[in-house]
Amino acid sequence: GSADPVITASRRENHSSSNAVRLEIGGRTLYVCSVRQEVAKDVRKPGYILYMGDVSEDFRRRVKTCLSLTMGRYLVHLGHACFSTDWSLLQFEAVSSYSIGGNVFKLPTVLPAPLHLTWEWGIDRTLLTRAVNAIYEKYECLNLANVNWAYWHAVAATPHIAGVHYGALLESLERSYLDSEDTKINRTLVESGSWEALRPKLLKCVADEGLEKDVETVLKNKIASNLNNAPQSIVTQRVLSILGLTLGIREGNAPSLVRNQSAHGKDDDIDNEWIRNLNILRTRFHRMILSMTNASDFYYDYFTIGRPVRRLGEPISD
């Protein structure tokens, strides 16, 4: 219906409380609400999203994804209900929840950026509205349905293998950004005009060298196909430069170090430094998506003890 619901909770000037927050997303009004534990005894941290008016399943899925990424908590979908204008139940559906084997229930809440100016665990309606709408606007072009899936599987993965998940996550986000960005970032080593002049010279050098036929074929194929492609590290630096993100030394080295060790089999114990490197990768993802969407001007530094708040362009401390 069009009328606002009656929510029993103390009201504040910013129209939020400890029980619910009202949002406008994609031109629709909704409420994100918590529920007392005794009301839903078998649900961990119960809550619901109340949509005003008829909304599609796709819209609900997008909102849940954007809220999950913004609030640092995987929202487990249990079903939905539809009501008439006088709040009579019209439809009810319960679904088998997907929770990555129950692992998401063990995860602490990890906010990418502050959602309140003074209270660490508070939610300011203005900050939440900005963040969720910014991510919602980029949902399609950044392929956030897949990015969200990859992110939570990286977070829930065992530490030994998590580096592989985070590496794939960062490359996936970067690739979506490159494919969608209006200001195209150069992904080659040599400009196309110069490369077209250089390529036949390289092919001639290989042909004149008198190499074995199979070796010559391999080299010619490399020259013809991907020799001019910039390495991933160079493309990443160009992306970070466009985003205005500066990396510290350890922050820059962590992805390749952790991903390689995870991919080739980490054969020693998980220690504090390994966990802190994983925190670097998670924080780097937060910084990138916050910058790509303009969801916030700040981020939480989960590498540094005390979890300080930093400006988005400022690197973590080495």
Contacts in CASP RR format, 6 or more apart in sequence:
PFRMAT RR
TARGET T0000
AUTHOR 0000-0000-0000
METHOD contacts of the structure
MODEL  1
GSADPVITASRRENHSSSNAVRLEIGGRTLYVCSVRQEVAKDVRKPGYIL
YMGDVSEDFRRRVKTCLSLTMGRYLVHLGHACFSTDWSLLQFEAVSSYSI
GGNVFKLPTVLPAPLHLTWEWGIDRTLLTRAVNAIYEKYECLNLANVNWA
YWHAVAATPHIAGVHYGALLESLERSYLDSEDTKINRTLVESGSWEALRP
KLLKCVADEGLEKDVETVLKNKIASNLNNAPQSIVTQRVLSILGLTLGIR
EGNAPSLVRNQSAHGKDDDIDNEWIRNLNILRTRFHRMILSMTNASDFYY
DYFTIGRPVRRLGEPISD
1 52 0 8 1.000
1 53 0 8 1.000
1 83 0 8 1.000
1 84 0 8 1.000
1 85 0 8 1.000
2 52 0 8 1.000
2 53 0 8 1.000
2 85 0 8 1.000
3 85 0 8 1.000
4 29 0 8 1.000
4 52 0 8 1.000
5 31 0 8 1.000
5 50 0 8 1.000
5 52 0 8 1.000
7 19 0 8 1.000
7 20 0 8 1.000
7 31 0 8 1.000
7 33 0 8 1.000
8 19 0 8 1.000
9 17 0 8 1.000
9 18 0 8 1.000
9 19 0 8 1.000
9 20 0 8 1.000
10 17 0 8 1.000
10 18 0 8 1.000
11 17 0 8 1.000
14 124 0 8 1.000
14 125 0 8 1.000
14 126 0 8 1.000
15 22 0 8 1.000
15 125 0 8 1.000
16 22 0 8 1.000
16 123 0 8 1.000
16 124 0 8 1.000
16 125 0 8 1.000
18 34 0 8 1.000
19 33 0 8 1.000
19 34 0 8 1.000
20 31 0 8 1.000
20 32 0 8 1.000
20 33 0 8 1.000
20 34 0 8 1.000
21 31 0 8 1.000
21 32 0 8 1.000
21 123 0 8 1.000
21 125 0 8 1.000
21 128 0 8 1.000
22 29 0 8 1.000
22 30 0 8 1.000
22 31 0 8 1.000
22 125 0 8 1.000
23 29 0 8 1.000
23 30 0 8 1.000
23 31 0 8 1.000
23 32 0 8 1.000
23 125 0 8 1.000
23 128 0 8 1.000
23 129 0 8 1.000
23 132 0 8 1.000
24 129 0 8 1.000
24 133 0 8 1.000
25 63 0 8 1.000
25 66 0 8 1.000
25 129 0 8 1.000
25 132 0 8 1.000
25 133 0 8 1.000
25 136 0 8 1.000
26 133 0 8 1.000
26 136 0 8 1.000
28 51 0 8 1.000
28 52 0 8 1.000
28 53 0 8 1.000
28 55 0 8 1.000
28 59 0 8 1.000
29 51 0 8 1.000
29 52 0 8 1.000
30 49 0 8 1.000
30 50 0 8 1.000
30 51 0 8 1.000
30 52 0 8 1.000
30 63 0 8 1.000
31 49 0 8 1.000
31 50 0 8 1.000
31 52 0 8 1.000
32 49 0 8 1.000
32 67 0 8 1.000
33 47 0 8 1.000
33 48 0 8 1.000
33 49 0 8 1.000
33 50 0 8 1.000
34 45 0 8 1.000
34 46 0 8 1.000
34 47 0 8 1.000
35 43 0 8 1.000
35 46 0 8 1.000
35 47 0 8 1.000
35 48 0 8 1.000
36 46 0 8 1.000
37 46 0 8 1.000
39 46 0 8 1.000
40 46 0 8 1.000
40 47 0 8 1.000
43 78 0 8 1.000
44 105 0 8 1.000
45 73 0 8 1.000
49 60 0 8 1.000
49 63 0 8 1.000
49 64 0 8 1.000
49 67 0 8 1.000
51 60 0 8 1.000
54 82 0 8 1.000
60 80 0 8 1.000
61 145 0 8 1.000
62 136 0 8 1.000
62 139 0 8 1.000
62 145 0 8 1.000
63 132 0 8 1.000
63 136 0 8 1.000
64 75 0 8 1.000
64 77 0 8 1.000
65 139 0 8 1.000
65 144 0 8 1.000
65 145 0 8 1.000
65 148 0 8 1.000
66 132 0 8 1.000
66 135 0 8 1.000
66 136 0 8 1.000
66 139 0 8 1.000
66 144 0 8 1.000
67 75 0 8 1.000
67 132 0 8 1.000
68 74 0 8 1.000
68 75 0 8 1.000
68 148 0 8 1.000
68 152 0 8 1.000
69 112 0 8 1.000
69 135 0 8 1.000
69 144 0 8 1.000
69 148 0 8 1.000
69 151 0 8 1.000
69 289 0 8 1.000
70 112 0 8 1.000
70 115 0 8 1.000
70 128 0 8 1.000
70 131 0 8 1.000
70 132 0 8 1.000
70 135 0 8 1.000
70 295 0 8 1.000
71 109 0 8 1.000
71 111 0 8 1.000
71 115 0 8 1.000
71 123 0 8 1.000
71 128 0 8 1.000
72 109 0 8 1.000
72 110 0 8 1.000
72 111 0 8 1.000
72 112 0 8 1.000
73 107 0 8 1.000
73 109 0 8 1.000
74 99 0 8 1.000
74 100 0 8 1.000
74 104 0 8 1.000
74 107 0 8 1.000
74 152 0 8 1.000
74 155 0 8 1.000
76 97 0 8 1.000
76 98 0 8 1.000
76 99 0 8 1.000
76 104 0 8 1.000
76 105 0 8 1.000
77 95 0 8 1.000
77 97 0 8 1.000
77 98 0 8 1.000
78 94 0 8 1.000
78 95 0 8 1.000
78 97 0 8 1.000
79 93 0 8 1.000
79 94 0 8 1.000
79 95 0 8 1.000
80 92 0 8 1.000
80 93 0 8 1.000
81 89 0 8 1.000
81 91 0 8 1.000
81 92 0 8 1.000
81 93 0 8 1.000
82 89 0 8 1.000
82 90 0 8 1.000
82 91 0 8 1.000
82 92 0 8 1.000
83 89 0 8 1.000
83 90 0 8 1.000
84 90 0 8 1.000
99 105 0 8 1.000
100 152 0 8 1.000
100 153 0 8 1.000
100 156 0 8 1.000
103 156 0 8 1.000
104 152 0 8 1.000
104 156 0 8 1.000
107 155 0 8 1.000
107 156 0 8 1.000
110 155 0 8 1.000
110 282 0 8 1.000
110 300 0 8 1.000
110 302 0 8 1.000
111 300 0 8 1.000
112 286 0 8 1.000
112 289 0 8 1.000
112 290 0 8 1.000
112 295 0 8 1.000
112 296 0 8 1.000
112 299 0 8 1.000
112 300 0 8 1.000
113 131 0 8 1.000
113 286 0 8 1.000
113 290 0 8 1.000
113 295 0 8 1.000
113 296 0 8 1.000
113 298 0 8 1.000
113 299 0 8 1.000
113 300 0 8 1.000
114 120 0 8 1.000
114 127 0 8 1.000
114 296 0 8 1.000
114 298 0 8 1.000
114 300 0 8 1.000
114 309 0 8 1.000
115 122 0 8 1.000
115 123 0 8 1.000
115 124 0 8 1.000
115 127 0 8 1.000
115 128 0 8 1.000
115 131 0 8 1.000
116 122 0 8 1.000
116 123 0 8 1.000
116 124 0 8 1.000
116 127 0 8 1.000
117 124 0 8 1.000
117 127 0 8 1.000
127 296 0 8 1.000
130 295 0 8 1.000
130 296 0 8 1.000
131 295 0 8 1.000
131 296 0 8 1.000
132 295 0 8 1.000
134 293 0 8 1.000
134 294 0 8 1.000
134 295 0 8 1.000
135 144 0 8 1.000
135 289 0 8 1.000
135 293 0 8 1.000
135 295 0 8 1.000
137 293 0 8 1.000
138 144 0 8 1.000
138 292 0 8 1.000
138 293 0 8 1.000
139 145 0 8 1.000
141 176 0 8 1.000
141 180 0 8 1.000
142 173 0 8 1.000
142 176 0 8 1.000
142 177 0 8 1.000
142 180 0 8 1.000
142 289 0 8 1.000
142 292 0 8 1.000
142 293 0 8 1.000
143 172 0 8 1.000
143 176 0 8 1.000
146 172 0 8 1.000
147 169 0 8 1.000
147 172 0 8 1.000
147 173 0 8 1.000
147 176 0 8 1.000
147 289 0 8 1.000
150 165 0 8 1.000
150 168 0 8 1.000
150 169 0 8 1.000
150 172 0 8 1.000
151 169 0 8 1.000
151 285 0 8 1.000
153 165 0 8 1.000
154 162 0 8 1.000
154 163 0 8 1.000
154 165 0 8 1.000
154 166 0 8 1.000
154 167 0 8 1.000
154 168 0 8 1.000
154 169 0 8 1.000
154 281 0 8 1.000
154 282 0 8 1.000
155 162 0 8 1.000
155 282 0 8 1.000
157 163 0 8 1.000
157 165 0 8 1.000
159 270 0 8 1.000
159 274 0 8 1.000
159 275 0 8 1.000
159 278 0 8 1.000
160 262 0 8 1.000
160 265 0 8 1.000
160 266 0 8 1.000
160 270 0 8 1.000
161 262 0 8 1.000
162 258 0 8 1.000
162 262 0 8 1.000
162 278 0 8 1.000
163 258 0 8 1.000
163 259 0 8 1.000
163 261 0 8 1.000
163 262 0 8 1.000
163 263 0 8 1.000
163 278 0 8 1.000
163 281 0 8 1.000
164 259 0 8 1.000
164 262 0 8 1.000
164 263 0 8 1.000
166 255 0 8 1.000
166 258 0 8 1.000
166 259 0 8 1.000
166 278 0 8 1.000
166 281 0 8 1.000
166 282 0 8 1.000
166 285 0 8 1.000
167 255 0 8 1.000
167 259 0 8 1.000
167 281 0 8 1.000
169 285 0 8 1.000
170 255 0 8 1.000
170 281 0 8 1.000
170 284 0 8 1.000
170 285 0 8 1.000
170 288 0 8 1.000
171 232 0 8 1.000
173 285 0 8 1.000
173 288 0 8 1.000
173 289 0 8 1.000
173 292 0 8 1.000
174 235 0 8 1.000
174 236 0 8 1.000
174 239 0 8 1.000
174 288 0 8 1.000
177 239 0 8 1.000
177 288 0 8 1.000
177 292 0 8 1.000
178 184 0 8 1.000
178 185 0 8 1.000
178 187 0 8 1.000
178 235 0 8 1.000
178 239 0 8 1.000
181 242 0 8 1.000
183 242 0 8 1.000
185 235 0 8 1.000
185 238 0 8 1.000
185 239 0 8 1.000
185 242 0 8 1.000
186 230 0 8 1.000
186 238 0 8 1.000
187 229 0 8 1.000
187 230 0 8 1.000
187 235 0 8 1.000
188 195 0 8 1.000
188 228 0 8 1.000
188 229 0 8 1.000
188 230 0 8 1.000
189 228 0 8 1.000
189 229 0 8 1.000
189 230 0 8 1.000
189 234 0 8 1.000
190 198 0 8 1.000
190 228 0 8 1.000
195 228 0 8 1.000
199 223 0 8 1.000
199 224 0 8 1.000
199 228 0 8 1.000
202 223 0 8 1.000
202 227 0 8 1.000
203 220 0 8 1.000
203 223 0 8 1.000
203 224 0 8 1.000
206 216 0 8 1.000
206 219 0 8 1.000
206 220 0 8 1.000
206 223 0 8 1.000
207 216 0 8 1.000
207 220 0 8 1.000
209 216 0 8 1.000
210 216 0 8 1.000
211 219 0 8 1.000
230 238 0 8 1.000
233 256 0 8 1.000
239 288 0 8 1.000
240 246 0 8 1.000
240 247 0 8 1.000
240 288 0 8 1.000
243 288 0 8 1.000
243 291 0 8 1.000
243 292 0 8 1.000
244 291 0 8 1.000
244 313 0 8 1.000
245 287 0 8 1.000
245 288 0 8 1.000
245 291 0 8 1.000
245 312 0 8 1.000
245 313 0 8 1.000
245 315 0 8 1.000
246 313 0 8 1.000
246 314 0 8 1.000
246 315 0 8 1.000
247 284 0 8 1.000
247 315 0 8 1.000
248 315 0 8 1.000
248 316 0 8 1.000
248 318 0 8 1.000
249 318 0 8 1.000
250 280 0 8 1.000
250 303 0 8 1.000
250 316 0 8 1.000
250 318 0 8 1.000
251 280 0 8 1.000
251 283 0 8 1.000
251 284 0 8 1.000
251 303 0 8 1.000
251 315 0 8 1.000
251 316 0 8 1.000
251 318 0 8 1.000
254 277 0 8 1.000
254 280 0 8 1.000
254 281 0 8 1.000
254 284 0 8 1.000
255 281 0 8 1.000
255 284 0 8 1.000
257 277 0 8 1.000
258 274 0 8 1.000
258 277 0 8 1.000
258 278 0 8 1.000
258 281 0 8 1.000
266 274 0 8 1.000
276 303 0 8 1.000
279 302 0 8 1.000
279 303 0 8 1.000
280 303 0 8 1.000
280 316 0 8 1.000
282 302 0 8 1.000
283 299 0 8 1.000
283 300 0 8 1.000
283 301 0 8 1.000
283 302 0 8 1.000
283 303 0 8 1.000
283 316 0 8 1.000
286 299 0 8 1.000
286 300 0 8 1.000
287 299 0 8 1.000
287 312 0 8 1.000
287 313 0 8 1.000
289 295 0 8 1.000
290 296 0 8 1.000
290 299 0 8 1.000
290 312 0 8 1.000
291 312 0 8 1.000
291 313 0 8 1.000
296 312 0 8 1.000
297 311 0 8 1.000
297 312 0 8 1.000
298 309 0 8 1.000
298 310 0 8 1.000
298 311 0 8 1.000
298 312 0 8 1.000
299 309 0 8 1.000
299 310 0 8 1.000
299 312 0 8 1.000
300 307 0 8 1.000
300 308 0 8 1.000
300 309 0 8 1.000
300 310 0 8 1.000
301 307 0 8 1.000
301 308 0 8 1.000
301 309 0 8 1.000
301 310 0 8 1.000
301 316 0 8 1.000
301 317 0 8 1.000
303 316 0 8 1.000
303 317 0 8 1.000
304 316 0 8 1.000
304 317 0 8 1.000
310 316 0 8 1.000
END
